[in-house]
Amino acid sequence: MQRCLALGGEGVSGIENCTAAELLEQLNDLGEHERIEAKRASAVGHSIMETVCAFANEPNLGGGWLLLGVREQENTLFRTYEVEGLSNPDKIASDLLSQCRSVFNGAVSPRIFPVETVQGRRVLRVWVPESAPAARPIYFKDEGLPAGALRRIGPSDVHCSDDDLMVLYDGRNIETFDSSPLTQAGMDDLDADAIEDYRRERAKASHSAEELTWSDEELLRALNCVRQENGQWHPTVAGILLFGSKMALRRLFPLMRIDYIRVPGKKWVPDPDSRFDSLELRDPLMKMVRRAQSAILDDMIEAFSLPEGEMQRQVNRAIPDRVIREAVVNAVMHRSYRQQQPVQIIRYSNRLEIRNPGYSLKNEEHLGEPGSQNRNPKVAEVLHETRFAENKGSGVRVMRELMERANLTPPLFESDRARDVFVTTLHFHHFLSESDWEWLAVYKDLTLSDEEARALIWVRENGAIANAVYRNLNDVDTLSASKHLRRLCDAGILTLKGRSSATFYVPGPRFVPGQAAKPSQLEALSDQSEPLSGNPPPLSGDLAPLSGNLSPLAQQFSVLVPDVPGLVQEFAALPPELQQRIVDFGPRTGQTATRALIAALCSIRAWRTDELALMLRRAAKYLLESYLTPMVEDGTLQRTHPQTLNHPQQAYRAPQDEVNP
């Protein structure tokens, strides 16, 4: 089966032996796959053509399989697929070929294999090849660019942004944002000291580099840091970022800075009476990287040792210096400078989080593999040739190797396209410690692998784990991660929550919290059971039961939500003024009033999305996308689990400090 998928990128020769039944088996083993997409296909609709477009566009994927006549089963614990069958496969095949020739800007030539019978029903197996670089991007003619083009990101088809188009154009001579001229800036906005700083760093990397003999003007032109417009020379975006004066940086990129934030404890705002300690860094990029690295290292926990036979002691920091440097450089090199947001480095007591605006242009599943997809190629080239950055595409791999060599928890990387942010998390603690092994001894009957053991320690510390986190922790592929997590679910140690991309695994009935437990405790826990539905937990029950005499406002609210008695209890505990606003809240309430009401509720306590949706009689997804996420981004709200964005118990509260992560 693995051979079938591997050969897909080599064209159709030799893949005829990969059957529809094998593809279905692979899909059910994994639940979802970046190179297989199942569709019911009662007709060739827009969804099928979007997948065709995504498979044809995604660089280095090699293409993908469409399995037509298959649907996802409902009401199953794990995502599984079953054969529904096609009533008219010949028409489906004809329509698919016709649309591939007509709806896109260029021809896409899928190979449709003969009709196969699986589970007694007819299905079609279609191979969509990756388009040649010169033909990309493939897009819907009537939608145009960028929205009419799609990429295959993991198991999803996603509409392209301007940054994605740069990847699809595959290095062709197109203007990137960092090469754009800033006509409102002049040559006097460039700092001579910053240019000299570049010369020093370049000489360290290669003392005989030819460009060191050039004048400043020649050097800047060669680095694409200045461009001529209407007969005058102007700095480009890269020129200002790399060599701009502080005044120019403040004027042209007011939020192009690094915020270094120290947080007491392991959580954001653990103590409302404790204020954050933060430092703002504004400088040309190379100087800013050095200052950020120094700020982190000055705070870092140090251990000293004197190896046998050595005369000088060695300093061992909680995280290797080179890992910190790579993480900071990656943030400033790959961030989106279209966004007016700073890079944030947040130091908790147990970890370091680096958050930069701009999702990863490289598929998250392939981070660490050779090759780089950079939205700021002019900036990246300068950082590479001055040895600030590793060879292209190797920074993530270097961080993983160094953390493993230091016996530290592997670095975690999270790319969130919806919020357009990339987060790197570096934990200080070693993995696995003696106490961890003692705790894991209660599961000795299962003969856990090292990978599964790491996952359970992660769940004990963080409360949940996702497939992507499992892959990061153990450097395994998606299929292996899915199989291991299912095994832990089958053993009752974990429980599946959510579906599709929102799937998470949380402690199950056999999960032993805290430190090492005795075998008798494990036996008692193994006898317990709980439903494995994906339903959210009930509303908070820490309020005293209501008396039978509801206030007039509570009676009105109970009519609005007649099937949620627990919610009436929550409502009755709110201040009367807020109760009135909730009762008056209706379909025509404007955005400003809605935001104000959400903020008022979240100033009292943290609320989950489902709780707020019930309270305000709005769809949870709409509330999350239109209000909660934007309010977090503009600092009006904070997440209770900022380090795990899709945490099953994620809730929202009003800020308890002026700094917003």
Rosetta blueprint (number, residue, H / E / L):
1 M L
2 Q H
3 R H
4 C H
5 L H
6 A H
7 L H
8 G H
9 G H
10 E H
11 G L
12 V L
13 S L
14 G L
15 I L
16 E L
17 N L
18 C L
19 T L
20 A H
21 A H
22 E H
23 L H
24 L H
25 E H
26 Q H
27 L H
28 N H
29 D H
30 L H
31 G L
32 E L
33 H E
34 E L
35 R L
36 I E
37 E E
38 A E
39 K E
40 R L
41 A L
42 S L
43 A L
44 V L
45 G L
46 H H
47 S H
48 I H
49 M H
50 E H
51 T H
52 V H
53 C H
54 A H
55 F H
56 A H
57 N H
58 E L
59 P L
60 N L
61 L L
62 G L
63 G L
64 G E
65 W E
66 L E
67 L E
68 L E
69 G L
70 V E
71 R E
72 E E
73 Q L
74 E L
75 N L
76 T L
77 L L
78 F L
79 R L
80 T L
81 Y E
82 E E
83 V E
84 E L
85 G L
86 L L
87 S L
88 N L
89 P H
90 D H
91 K H
92 I H
93 A H
94 S H
95 D H
96 L H
97 L H
98 S H
99 Q H
100 C H
101 R H
102 S H
103 V L
104 F E
105 N L
106 G L
107 A L
108 V L
109 S L
110 P L
111 R E
112 I E
113 F L
114 P L
115 V L
116 E E
117 T E
118 V E
119 Q L
120 G L
121 R E
122 R E
123 V E
124 L E
125 R E
126 V E
127 W E
128 V E
129 P L
130 E L
131 S L
132 A L
133 P H
134 A H
135 A H
136 R L
137 P L
138 I L
139 Y E
140 F E
141 K L
142 D L
143 E L
144 G L
145 L L
146 P L
147 A L
148 G L
149 A E
150 L E
151 R E
152 R E
153 I E
154 G L
155 P L
156 S E
157 D E
158 V E
159 H E
160 C L
161 S L
162 D H
163 D H
164 D H
165 L H
166 M H
167 V H
168 L H
169 Y L
170 D L
171 G L
172 R L
173 N L
174 I L
175 E L
176 T L
177 F H
178 D H
179 S H
180 S L
181 P E
182 L L
183 T L
184 Q L
185 A L
186 G L
187 M H
188 D H
189 D H
190 L E
191 D L
192 A H
193 D H
194 A H
195 I H
196 E H
197 D H
198 Y H
199 R H
200 R H
201 E H
202 R H
203 A H
204 K H
205 A H
206 S L
207 H L
208 S L
209 A L
210 E H
211 E H
212 L H
213 T H
214 W L
215 S L
216 D H
217 E H
218 E H
219 L H
220 L H
221 R H
222 A H
223 L L
224 N L
225 C L
226 V E
227 R E
228 Q E
229 E E
230 N L
231 G L
232 Q E
233 W E
234 H E
235 P E
236 T E
237 V H
238 A H
239 G H
240 I H
241 L H
242 L H
243 F H
244 G E
245 S L
246 K H
247 M H
248 A H
249 L H
250 R H
251 R H
252 L H
253 F L
254 P L
255 L L
256 M L
257 R L
258 I E
259 D E
260 Y E
261 I E
262 R E
263 V L
264 P L
265 G L
266 K L
267 K L
268 W L
269 V L
270 P L
271 D L
272 P L
273 D L
274 S L
275 R L
276 F L
277 D E
278 S E
279 L E
280 E E
281 L E
282 R L
283 D L
284 P L
285 L H
286 M H
287 K H
288 M H
289 V H
290 R H
291 R H
292 A H
293 Q H
294 S H
295 A H
296 I H
297 L H
298 D H
299 D H
300 M L
301 I L
302 E E
303 A E
304 F E
305 S E
306 L L
307 P L
308 E L
309 G L
310 E L
311 M L
312 Q L
313 R L
314 Q E
315 V E
316 N E
317 R E
318 A L
319 I L
320 P L
321 D H
322 R H
323 V H
324 I H
325 R H
326 E H
327 A H
328 V H
329 V H
330 N H
331 A H
332 V H
333 M H
334 H H
335 R L
336 S L
337 Y L
338 R L
339 Q L
340 Q L
341 Q L
342 P L
343 V E
344 Q E
345 I E
346 I E
347 R E
348 Y L
349 S L
350 N L
351 R E
352 L E
353 E E
354 I E
355 R E
356 N E
357 P E
358 G L
359 Y L
360 S L
361 L L
362 K L
363 N L
364 E H
365 E H
366 H H
367 L L
368 G L
369 E L
370 P L
371 G L
372 S L
373 Q L
374 N L
375 R L
376 N L
377 P H
378 K H
379 V H
380 A H
381 E H
382 V H
383 L H
384 H H
385 E H
386 T L
387 R L
388 F L
389 A L
390 E L
391 N L
392 K L
393 G L
394 S L
395 G H
396 V H
397 R H
398 V H
399 M H
400 R H
401 E H
402 L H
403 M H
404 E H
405 R H
406 A L
407 N L
408 L E
409 T L
410 P L
411 P L
412 L E
413 F E
414 E E
415 S E
416 D E
417 R L
418 A L
419 R L
420 D L
421 V E
422 F E
423 V E
424 T E
425 T E
426 L E
427 H E
428 F L
429 H L
430 H E
431 F L
432 L L
433 S L
434 E H
435 S H
436 D H
437 W H
438 E H
439 W H
440 L H
441 A H
442 V H
443 Y H
444 K H
445 D H
446 L H
447 T L
448 L L
449 S L
450 D H
451 E H
452 E H
453 A H
454 R H
455 A H
456 L H
457 I H
458 W H
459 V H
460 R H
461 E H
462 N H
463 G L
464 A L
465 I E
466 A L
467 N H
468 A H
469 V H
470 Y H
471 R H
472 N H
473 L H
474 N H
475 D L
476 V L
477 D L
478 T H
479 L H
480 S H
481 A H
482 S H
483 K H
484 H H
485 L H
486 R H
487 R H
488 L H
489 C H
490 D H
491 A L
492 G L
493 I L
494 L E
495 T E
496 L E
497 K E
498 G L
499 R L
500 S H
501 S H
502 A H
503 T L
504 F E
505 Y E
506 V E
507 P E
508 G L
509 P L
510 R L
511 F L
512 V L
513 P L
514 G L
515 Q L
516 A L
517 A L
518 K L
519 P H
520 S H
521 Q H
522 L H
523 E H
524 A H
525 L H
526 S H
527 D L
528 Q L
529 S L
530 E L
531 P L
532 L L
533 S L
534 G L
535 N L
536 P L
537 P L
538 P L
539 L L
540 S L
541 G L
542 D L
543 L L
544 A L
545 P L
546 L L
547 S L
548 G L
549 N L
550 L L
551 S L
552 P H
553 L H
554 A H
555 Q H
556 Q H
557 F H
558 S H
559 V H
560 L H
561 V L
562 P L
563 D L
564 V L
565 P H
566 G H
567 L H
568 V H
569 Q H
570 E H
571 F H
572 A H
573 A L
574 L L
575 P L
576 P H
577 E H
578 L H
579 Q H
580 Q H
581 R H
582 I H
583 V H
584 D H
585 F L
586 G L
587 P L
588 R L
589 T L
590 G L
591 Q H
592 T H
593 A H
594 T H
595 R H
596 A H
597 L H
598 I H
599 A H
600 A H
601 L H
602 C H
603 S L
604 I L
605 R L
606 A L
607 W E
608 R E
609 T H
610 D H
611 E H
612 L H
613 A H
614 L H
615 M H
616 L H
617 R L
618 R L
619 A L
620 A H
621 K H
622 Y H
623 L H
624 L H
625 E H
626 S H
627 Y H
628 L H
629 T H
630 P H
631 M H
632 V H
633 E H
634 D L
635 G L
636 T L
637 L L
638 Q E
639 R E
640 T L
641 H L
642 P L
643 Q L
644 T L
645 L L
646 N L
647 H L
648 P L
649 Q L
650 Q L
651 A E
652 Y E
653 R E
654 A L
655 P L
656 Q L
657 D L
658 E L
659 V L
660 N L
661 P L
